[in-house]
Amino acid sequence: MSNEKKCLVCEKSSDETPVTKFYYQKSAFYICPQHIPVLIHNPQELVGLLDGADKLQGG
């Protein structure tokens, strides 16, 4: 992951929108408020963006 703080999904930077940092598999990632529901409810949509997303279950 780069040092730039940008949403994992839409790649908007922290200069454009608020982003929240989260940790997964010993790595840090950022996600914007628009895509937090994807992380919570439909993590399978993150396949290709987040290693192991296919094994996550939505809430």
N, C-alpha and C positions, 0 to 999 in steps of 0.2 A: 504494500500500500504506500502511496506517496504521502508526503507531508501536507499536501493540500487537503483542506477540509471541504469535501464535496460529497453530495448524496450518492450513495452506492447505485441507486436506480436511475435518477434523472441527471446526475452529474452537475447539478446546480451547486455553486460554491457557497461558502458561508458569507460571502459578500452579497449574494443574491437572495438568500433565504436562511432562516435559522436551521441549523443542523444539530442532531444529537449524536453523541458518540456511544457506540456499543461495542462489546467485545464478544468474539466468537472464535473458538479454536485457537486461543492464545494470540489473536490478532485484533487490532482496533479498526473499526469502520465507522462511517458517518451515514446518517439517513435524515431526510427532511420530514417535516410534519405530514406532508401529503402522502408519503410512502411508509410511514410507521404502520398504518393498518395492513399493508401488504406483508410486512414482517410479522405482524401478530396473527393475521387471519389467513393469509394465502402465501406462506413462505415458499411454496413450490414455484411461484412466479419468479423467484430469485435464482432459479437454476441457471447456471452459466455466469452469474454475478457473484455468488457466494458458495464456495466449496461446501458440499454436504447439504445444500438446501433441499435436495430431494428427500432427505431423511428427516427433515423437520416437520412437525405437525402443527397445523393451524389451531388457534384457540377459539 
